[in-house]
Amino acid sequence: MCSLSHRWLAHNPWRVLRHETHVVPRTPHTTHGLRLQSTAAPSHEQPSRRRRVSGWVVYPTTLAALFGVGFVAYHYNQPFRHATLAVVRCSRVAEAAILSAIDYKITFAKSHASDDTKREATSQCHKRSAERVLKALLANGGIFIKLGQHIASLVVLPVEWTSTMRPLQDKCEPTPYEDIENFFLTDMHRPLHQYFDDFDPDPIGVASLAQVHIARWKETGDLVAVKLQHPHLQEFAEIDMEMVEVSLGWIKHWFPDFEFTWLGEEMRENLPKEMDFSHEARNAIRTVNEFHDIRTSLYIPRVFTADKRVLIMEFIKGGRVDDLKYLADHNIDRNKVALELARIFGQMVHLNGWFHADPHPGNLLIRPAPITSKSPYNFEIVLLDHGLYFDLDRELRINYSKFWLSLIASASPTAAADRRKYAKLVGNIDDDLYPVFEAALTGRAALDEAWTGTEDPLSGTKVRRATSMIDLTAQTEEEMEIIRLAVVEKEGLLLSVFDVLRRVPRRVLMVLKLNDLTRSLDRALATTHSNVRVFLVSAKYCTRAVWDDTRRQLISQMRERGLMSFGLLYDYFAGWWGYQRMYSTLVIAETWMDLQAYMVKTKAWLWGLYAVGGLQGAHKAASGLA
């Protein structure tokens, strides 16, 4: 038995250790061999178990603690919350921008079997890039929506970009009514019911920075429009602006050709103005004063009161300025509406040197003229949203007016030289970028001789090149498609567009935006006059601006030298005669074009009387509805 147990133990050493563990303590003089082994085994086994047990407990506990600390810090520590959101927001924009820049590099570097496949690949690249940026802007919200709306308004960008960004006008979430009540208490220090007898909780309009409600002003009983800034904007505005600048700065660092840092600079300068509604109220009052002595159809709603984040103005009921049915129902001539818009903005830019910088159809209403109106027509054009205005100093304003006059002048070496001269003075544009700048200004494929020394996108096509803006014919679908494809297909031309955007002063870009609005509304209103009719309106204001400046300088010199300076008198009367001759020529051209437009409407009226049926059909046809 003893021998069997010894053999069994010999093949099971752990049993020996366990066996000896019980035996050794009874023989204290045995200090070698088995005693040392028996004490060593447990000393290795127990700590490893403790480490395994402690690992399963410590790591989850640590993670839970960190999560808890982060949760508390995010909700109760503003700097930590801002830092976290900054990283997230910046990473979204940076990812979209960097991926898009890489996409462009790869697309332009590839070789294609044909021009059609190259055109399609480039167009798809534009679309993919715009959709990436759109997704990032929507995820960030707030100020980033405003950034996207600005991109949508840049007329020189590819249509894939502007069309993709355009839905941002309608992607704004309203602030809940409960938050509005709290907002009034914190900002206006009184509850809503102490200001208004009635307040509609559903907004009539929601934008990226604010929303508008209809209410009845308690003090006077007037119906008012209450513009309220979204409460969360103020907290994140500064960090969002910094993140936009940082993201665009990194894009410029890694991809110098794709520079958009000017967008960040523009937001930094202008966004605080747009977020201060008391500033908007001052702009509205100044605009009223600027047009006080002018007989115009422009109407600015009256301001009741204004705070930094609350603006209460007169509520105006009207239709969109490009709503043809509304115009027809109120017997408003759409030709006169288009021309009056051109006059309003011509007065602002060329004579006042101070203009509304965010014009779009949503900021323009039209209504029948009240009895007390000073409008020369049976309608008033109501201009809304006065948060952003730009001024033009005298030198820039006059040089821009001279540039317009050089574009209207008949083609000649002198006119061509003047066009490039004033493009440099107005837009900081060199000869190599001049065609792109001129196309952005006129909305056309640039005039004759503009593409000298540059690859002409119209070469080899049937599109006729105009010699001046007066010589422009109606823009055809073929010309629009050629312009679009030129920007889509040619990497060099696209980079030239980016270069123009970088060089041109912000004020001039906003003027280009005004020009585009005037042209697009002229098309949307389906006017019957010539497509260059609105250009004649601008030409009249340019002529007046240049003459006023010339007269001011001559009178100033006469005061210094005396009235008997015959050279100055000659210059004065020569300048006056040149102004009168130019202005009269423009008036005659306007009269002739208006007569032609009247004949077109009359022809449409007669056709509607016969083809559509009766006087109602004739009215619809003459109004562009049939």
PyMOL commands that set and color helices and strands:
alter all, ss='L'
color gray80, all
select helices_A, chain A and resi 2-10+13-26+34-76+78-109+115-140+143-152+159-170+177-187+192-194+233-254+261-274+277-290+324-329+334-352+361-363+394-408+413-427+431-442+477-489+491-503+506-524+533-561+566-622
alter helices_A, ss='H'
color red, helices_A
select strands_A, chain A and resi 196-199+205-206+210-217+223-229+298-299+303-306+310-314+319-320+354-356+364-368+379-383+389-391
alter strands_A, ss='S'
color yellow, strands_A
deselect
rebuild
show_as cartoon
